[in-house]
Amino acid sequence: MKTVSVALNQKLYAKLVLMAEKSGRSVDECLELAVGEYVENYEDIYKTDLNSVSSLERSFFLSVGE
């Protein structure tokens, strides 16, 4: 397992803490779930679709996703 540091604005952090408390999870667990879902969505949306487009189109889609 890797340790990662992330800076969040106060409002987002407060929402994250509240969500963690309501779900019975730690803030770390909630962050891991959120990042995991983001990565899965990225793979589903961009990688699958990008396999069927040209390299020029691929670079455009990747720049839009950033």
Secondary structure, DSSP 8 states (H G I E B T S, - for coil): ---------HHHHHHHHHHHHHHT--HHHHHHHHHHHHHHHHIIIIIHHHTTS-HHHHHHHHHHH-
